[in-house]
Amino acid sequence: MKKRLFFGFAFFVGFSLLVAWQFAAAELADLQKEVDVPIEKENVEVASSPSKTPLFI
């Protein structure tokens, strides 16, 4: 009886892992299929501070 319960549980776990693997593979294929749209070049403003204060006192 214990052997039958063990194999039934092992089959359930293995089947669940197989289904989860298929979902993960499909999601990964969907993510790889998406094409990133290039971002247009924008002007970047850089601010600088004239004072050079130490970071640690």
Rosetta constraint file for C-alpha pairs under 8 A:
AtomPair CA 1 CA 5 HARMONIC 6.32 0.50
AtomPair CA 2 CA 6 HARMONIC 6.08 0.50
AtomPair CA 3 CA 7 HARMONIC 6.21 0.50
AtomPair CA 4 CA 8 HARMONIC 6.03 0.50
AtomPair CA 5 CA 9 HARMONIC 6.12 0.50
AtomPair CA 6 CA 10 HARMONIC 6.06 0.50
AtomPair CA 7 CA 11 HARMONIC 5.95 0.50
AtomPair CA 8 CA 12 HARMONIC 6.21 0.50
AtomPair CA 9 CA 13 HARMONIC 6.19 0.50
AtomPair CA 10 CA 14 HARMONIC 6.03 0.50
AtomPair CA 11 CA 15 HARMONIC 5.99 0.50
AtomPair CA 12 CA 16 HARMONIC 6.09 0.50
AtomPair CA 13 CA 17 HARMONIC 6.17 0.50
AtomPair CA 14 CA 18 HARMONIC 6.20 0.50
AtomPair CA 15 CA 19 HARMONIC 6.29 0.50
AtomPair CA 16 CA 20 HARMONIC 6.14 0.50
AtomPair CA 17 CA 21 HARMONIC 5.96 0.50
AtomPair CA 18 CA 22 HARMONIC 6.36 0.50
AtomPair CA 19 CA 23 HARMONIC 6.40 0.50
AtomPair CA 20 CA 24 HARMONIC 6.16 0.50
AtomPair CA 21 CA 25 HARMONIC 6.08 0.50
AtomPair CA 22 CA 26 HARMONIC 6.14 0.50
AtomPair CA 23 CA 27 HARMONIC 6.16 0.50
AtomPair CA 24 CA 28 HARMONIC 6.10 0.50
AtomPair CA 25 CA 29 HARMONIC 6.15 0.50
AtomPair CA 26 CA 30 HARMONIC 6.15 0.50
AtomPair CA 27 CA 31 HARMONIC 6.18 0.50
AtomPair CA 28 CA 32 HARMONIC 6.17 0.50
AtomPair CA 29 CA 33 HARMONIC 6.13 0.50
AtomPair CA 30 CA 34 HARMONIC 6.69 0.50
